[in-house]
Amino acid sequence: MDDFDIRRASAADVPAIVAMLADDPLGAQRESPDDLSPYLKAFERVAADPNQHLVVAVRDGQAVGTLHLTVIPGLSRRGATRSLIEAVRVHADARGCGLGTRLIQWAIAESRRHDCVLVQLTSDASRTDAHRFYDRLGFIASHIGFKLAL
């Protein structure tokens, strides 16, 4: 696991990130790796926002994992700041070696660095393997989430 470096993503990483996002049954339905223009435009917005932390895990010069951490200041919990972990993906060739755990540990440490009082995430109801992974890392399924497509 020590052969991975976690760093801030660059525009050059977008194709690899999108490929990882598309590499599962859910992502295959909603991602379009053949047209990177909307992803590059979104990357510019993410990169310009200091509360957004899009990272890649790199091994031998290749992005093989990714995670997007958002720091959210708020009023609830006595003005607490929280963070939100999204889009955790590990390339198929890098699975099973602890990289997912290392990415989550990075996100927790970064959240502490930003004085967050809690870290939260959502996971699609169908991703039962991911739910076991997050349980093992100490996350508690404490809420029910809702979405409204716009």
C-alpha positions, -999 to +999 in steps of 0.1 A: +000+000+000+030+023+005+035+026-033+005+050-037+008+088-035-024+108-028-024+142-043-048+169-055-062+160-090-052+180-120-071+185-153-048+159-168-063+133-143-099+139-155-100+111-181-088+086-156-112+098-129-141+096-153-131+061-164-132+050-128-165+067-122-179+048-153-165+014-143-194-001-124-231-008-132-244+025-118-216+046-133-219+030-167-255+043-168-247+079-159-212+087-171-200+094-206-162+090-208-163+096-246-171+133-241-149+149-214-160+185-220-187+186-192-162+170-168-134+194-176-158+223-171-169+209-138-132+203-128-125+240-133-153+249-108-141+223-083-105+234-086-114+270-080-134+263-048-112+261-017-137+238+000-134+212-027-107+186-024-107+162-054-077+139-051-062+109-070-042+081-057-012+075-081+009+044-085+037+043-111+025+076-126-011+064-131-042+075-113-057+044-098-080+058-071-100+090-065-121+107-039-139+140-037-141+157-002-162+188+003-158+209+035-192+224+045-194+252+070-228+254+087-249+267+115-262+234+129-243+217+157-233+250+172-218+264+139-199+232+131-181+224+100-186+190+085-172+172+054-188+151+028-170+122+010-182+114-025-171+096-056-147+071-039-134+048-066-105+024-070-094+012-104-101-025-108-064-033-111-057-017-077-086-032-056-080-054-026-047-038-015-060-013+010-062+017-012-098+025-005-091+024+032-061+047+027-083+072+007-109+073+034-082+077+061-068+106+040-103+122+039-107+118+077-073+134+084-080+162+060-114+168+076-097+171+110-072+195+095-102+217+085-117+215+120-147+194+109-167+178+137-180+150+115-174+133+082-205+121+063-210+102+031-238+086+011-238+054-008-263+041-033-286+016-016-275-011-041-238-009-031-239-035-003-201-042-006-194-005-001-217-004+029-198-032+046-165-013+038-178+019+054-191+000+084-157-016+089-141+019+089-164+030+117-191+049+098-226+045+111-257+042+089-276+069+109-297+086+083-319+079+053-311+100+023-334+114-004-327+128-039-347+148-063-335+148-099-336+183-115 
